[in-house]
């Protein structure tokens, strides 16, 4: 007979495995919640990005930055 059956206690390895299994069961719901929070954050960021990029002042600023970068790289006016 094995020692754990005789003594009635589980081996340390079995105890660690049981603890790991319980921990994994508890975390299954957390994964779903993390995906939900990530999806809400992505949707919020997309909404803000759309609002900012449709603003004419921001569009002009981005266009000027791109034009400046192209002039810097190519050395002459591109746009």
C-alpha positions as CSV (number, residue, x, y, z in Angstrom):
1,X,0.0,0.0,0.0
2,X,1.1,3.5,-0.7
3,X,2.0,5.8,2.1
4,X,-0.8,8.3,1.3
5,X,-3.5,5.7,1.6
6,X,-2.2,4.5,4.9
7,X,-1.6,7.9,6.5
8,X,-4.7,9.5,5.0
9,X,-2.8,12.5,3.7
10,X,-2.2,13.5,0.1
11,X,1.4,13.8,-1.1
12,X,2.7,17.4,-1.5
13,X,2.7,17.0,-5.3
14,X,-1.0,15.9,-5.3
15,X,-1.8,18.8,-3.1
16,X,-0.1,21.3,-5.4
17,X,-1.9,19.8,-8.4
18,X,-5.3,20.1,-6.6
19,X,-4.6,23.7,-5.7
20,X,-3.6,24.5,-9.3
21,X,-6.8,22.9,-10.6
22,X,-9.0,24.9,-8.2
23,X,-7.1,28.0,-9.2
24,X,-7.7,27.4,-12.9
25,X,-11.4,26.8,-12.3
26,X,-11.7,30.2,-10.5
27,X,-9.9,32.0,-13.3
28,X,-12.1,30.9,-16.2
29,X,-14.6,33.6,-15.5
30,X,-11.8,36.2,-15.2
31,X,-10.7,35.5,-18.8
32,X,-14.2,36.3,-20.0
33,X,-14.3,39.5,-17.9
34,X,-10.9,40.6,-19.2
35,X,-12.1,40.1,-22.8
36,X,-15.2,42.2,-22.0
37,X,-13.2,45.0,-20.5
38,X,-10.8,44.9,-23.5
39,X,-13.7,45.1,-26.0
40,X,-15.3,48.0,-24.2
41,X,-11.9,49.9,-24.0
42,X,-11.3,49.2,-27.7
43,X,-14.8,50.5,-28.7
44,X,-14.3,53.6,-26.6
45,X,-10.9,54.3,-28.1
46,X,-12.3,53.8,-31.6
47,X,-15.1,56.3,-30.8
48,X,-12.6,58.9,-29.6
49,X,-10.3,58.3,-32.5
50,X,-13.1,58.8,-35.0
51,X,-14.2,62.0,-33.3
52,X,-10.7,63.4,-33.2
53,X,-9.8,62.4,-36.8
54,X,-13.0,63.9,-38.2
55,X,-12.2,67.3,-36.7
56,X,-11.0,69.6,-39.5
57,X,-8.3,71.3,-37.2
58,X,-6.8,67.9,-36.3
59,X,-6.9,66.8,-39.9
60,X,-5.0,69.9,-41.0
61,X,-2.5,69.4,-38.2
62,X,-1.9,65.8,-39.2
63,X,-1.5,66.8,-42.9
64,X,1.0,69.5,-41.9
65,X,3.0,66.9,-39.9
66,X,3.0,64.4,-42.7
67,X,4.0,67.1,-45.2
68,X,6.9,68.2,-42.9
69,X,8.1,64.7,-42.6
70,X,8.0,64.1,-46.3
71,X,9.9,67.3,-46.9
72,X,12.5,66.3,-44.3
73,X,13.0,62.9,-45.9
74,X,13.0,63.8,-49.6
75,X,14.4,67.3,-49.2
76,X,11.9,69.1,-51.3
77,X,8.2,69.9,-51.3
78,X,6.2,66.7,-52.1
79,X,2.6,67.7,-51.4
